[in-house]
Amino acid sequence: MRFWRGTAGVIALGFVAAGVTPAWACACGGYLPSLESRARASGEKALVRYDESGSEEITLSMAINGSSKKAAWIMPVPNPAKLELGDANLFPRLEEVTEPKVVERTTYWPFRGLKLFENDGGSAGAAPGGVNVREQMTLGPFEIARLTGGPTGVTKWLAANGYVVPDSLATNLTPYLTEGWEIVAAKLAPKSADESLAGSTPPLRLRFASDKIVYPMRLSKGATTPQAVTVYVAAPHRVDPTALPVANIQPTLLYAGRASDPAMSAPADFLTAFEVIYRQPSQITSDFAFAKSATDDPYQRVEYITRNEAGWSTIAALVVVVLLIVGGFVLFRRRSRLQDRAG
């Protein structure tokens, strides 16, 4: 029997033990498989909802390669957070809304169906030693703690409460804790010894006050494998990124437009979606920040499917080629005979 097969596995703190290096996941600190596992976090999807009243909501799910017996994750937020389980169908719905528009085109190029001319190219503020446990709770399959304090105090508390803490965690937490952010820590484990965690994590939703649209990313600099990140931003207007985790890596715009979905009620019903891959997570130095775009122009990717009606044109081309060959041969024979007679 498998527990949450295809949906569990969780974001985590990472570890340095038994020669296994943790893969730190975007936004949440890192994925912690059990010691005998080599599971890795390969990316995440997040819906960031902001209604301009100073309230932000992040719903997050991680993608996990492999499986492990236990897992945990952390998430820094700028102010105290309220937590609840997210909608398991949220991200499939968002993928459907933002998928490319399919446009069919018809061509009549001869021989196209034979794939002779196709190419394989792709498309383009705390005391250093203290800790304050603001809340501990059980939420569905998660055991959650909300922490503030200094890097040393927070990491000591995590280690004492069953989290395996990498040496670099205190250093990576320092910017957040210095700025007075709160750390949300969560653990998830299967219910029996023969079960394991794999696939995508159950979505978890965090609500907190924020004076801007922010998606935390600075902890991800500890990742050892490339991380794919998809961020959906629901706001009253289209948004553009104003701060990037890696200054020279721009995310790809996937979609912009009004979307009718329970997760994006008015006024935060304009959805802007971005995608990016960080192949060298160690270059990450900042969080994502977003602000209102100059316009609310909609955008949707277009995927062209070419239907080739080349049957008759191919036959006609073959006939022309045959006629040219036969005509050339006849002309050659005729010239040869004339030369023989003249000789």
Order of alpha helices (4+ residues) and beta strands (2+ residues): beta-beta-beta-beta-alpha-beta-beta-beta-alpha-alpha-beta-beta-beta-beta-beta-beta-beta-beta-beta-beta-beta-alpha
